[in-house]
Amino acid sequence: MSDVVETRSIVTEAEFEYPVDIVWRAITDSEWLAVWFFPNDIQPLEGHRFTIWGRPIERWDGEFQCQVKTAVPERELSFSWKGGHEELKGFGHYIDTLVTWTLTPTPTGGTHFRFVHDGFSTAATSDGVFDVMNKGSQSVLRTLTRRLPDLIQHGA
């Protein structure tokens, strides 16, 4: 008999007036992504391992180790997202999750962006990280909305 682990997900969505190719660049170009998300060394190639550098807290260095799982140009990017430390009390210790960003063209030539972050434990010890990541997903999409015009005009 296998143990079934219950998980929860964060789903955040946004509409952009910009076409899919611009939003795709914003999520897959390392320099553009660093402007609205986190410093990183991403490449949109399936199997590519990369790091997202967050803010160090307690005994954790702030690094998330990631690997691209799916990269369908101008449509979908998914990657594993792992990090944390066993002594992180309020953060939920350690996470091993999956992020999927899906882009869909809108009838007006813009882009619908769907951000799904799957795999958070339902245990009370994970409430802190779930809350932080949930608020963070909303915040980064607001930042992307604000920064896209600058990225388009000036590059990263």
Disulfide bonds with the S-S distance in Angstrom:
none
